[in-house]
Amino acid sequence: MGGRVTFPVMRLFRRRFTDLVERQLDLFVGDHRAEIAGLVQALDEHHRSSSEDAQEAYGDYQDRVDWAAQDLLTLRDAYASTLDDDTAAAYRRAFSRGVRRRFPALARAVESEDVD
């Protein structure tokens, strides 16, 4: 009858794993609030440190980044292991986007998977 069909634009163009990743990152924050605060504090201490203490302060910050990135990778890989290869690859990309958006300081370590 000439009626127009409309689609909810936001839902239509929302990426496949966005909601899941956001919930996972919310849980990560909830479970590790104190550690994340420590990471931020370590970065502040590095920025405030004298030149002679800067290397040690940065090392402390980097240790915390490595810990957080490793924990995020464990979370990501646990879920990805339940998916077929193609779906897991799409999920990993979505997870990296979520981390870049929410935790830019951790993005490089998560994306490179270069943590101890």
C-alpha positions in Angstrom: 0.0 0.0 0.0 2.8 2.3 -0.6 4.0 2.3 3.0 7.6 2.6 3.6 9.6 0.0 5.6 12.1 1.5 8.0 14.9 -0.2 9.8 16.5 0.9 13.0 19.6 2.5 11.6 21.8 2.1 14.7 21.1 -1.7 15.0 21.5 -2.2 11.2 25.0 -0.8 11.1 26.2 -2.0 14.5 29.1 -4.3 14.2 28.6 -8.0 14.9 30.4 -8.3 18.3 30.2 -4.8 19.6 27.8 -5.5 22.4 29.5 -8.7 23.5 32.9 -7.0 23.6 31.6 -4.0 25.5 30.1 -6.3 28.1 33.4 -8.2 28.4 35.3 -5.0 28.9 32.8 -3.9 31.5 33.4 -7.1 33.4 37.1 -6.7 33.0 36.9 -3.2 34.6 34.6 -4.4 37.3 36.9 -7.3 38.2 40.1 -5.2 38.0 39.2 -1.7 39.2 42.0 -1.5 41.7 44.6 -2.8 39.2 43.5 -0.4 36.5 43.7 2.5 39.0 47.2 1.3 39.8 48.1 1.4 36.1 46.9 5.0 35.8 48.8 5.9 39.0 52.0 4.3 37.6 51.7 6.4 34.5 51.2 9.5 36.5 54.2 8.6 38.6 56.3 8.1 35.5 55.3 11.5 34.2 56.1 13.2 37.5 59.4 11.3 38.1 62.8 12.9 37.9 65.0 11.9 35.0 66.9 9.6 37.3 63.8 7.7 38.4 62.0 7.8 35.1 63.3 4.5 33.8 62.2 2.6 37.0 58.8 4.4 37.0 58.2 3.5 33.3 59.2 -0.1 34.0 56.6 -0.3 36.7 54.0 1.2 34.4 55.0 -1.3 31.6 54.7 -4.2 34.0 51.1 -3.2 34.7 50.4 -2.7 31.0 51.7 -6.2 30.3 49.6 -7.7 33.0 46.4 -6.0 31.8 47.1 -6.9 28.2 47.7 -10.5 29.1 44.5 -10.6 31.1 42.6 -9.1 28.2 44.2 -11.6 25.8 43.2 -14.5 28.1 39.6 -13.2 28.1 39.6 -12.8 24.3 41.1 -16.1 23.5 38.9 -18.0 25.9 35.8 -16.8 24.0 37.5 -17.1 20.6 38.3 -20.7 21.2 34.6 -21.5 21.2 34.2 -20.1 17.6 35.0 -21.4 14.2 38.2 -19.9 12.6 36.5 -17.2 10.5 34.1 -16.1 13.3 37.0 -16.1 15.8 39.0 -13.8 13.5 36.1 -11.4 13.2 35.6 -11.5 17.0 39.3 -10.8 17.6 39.2 -7.8 15.3 36.1 -6.5 17.2 37.8 -7.1 20.5 40.9 -5.1 19.3 38.6 -2.2 18.2 36.9 -2.3 21.6 40.2 -2.2 23.5 41.5 0.6 21.2 38.4 2.6 22.0 38.3 1.9 25.7 41.9 1.4 26.7 44.2 3.1 24.1 47.2 2.6 26.3 46.7 -1.2 26.1 45.8 -1.5 22.5 49.3 -1.9 21.1 50.1 -4.7 23.5 46.8 -6.5 22.9 47.0 -6.2 19.1 50.6 -7.3 18.9 50.1 -10.1 21.5 53.7 -9.2 22.5 53.3 -9.6 26.3 55.2 -11.9 28.6 
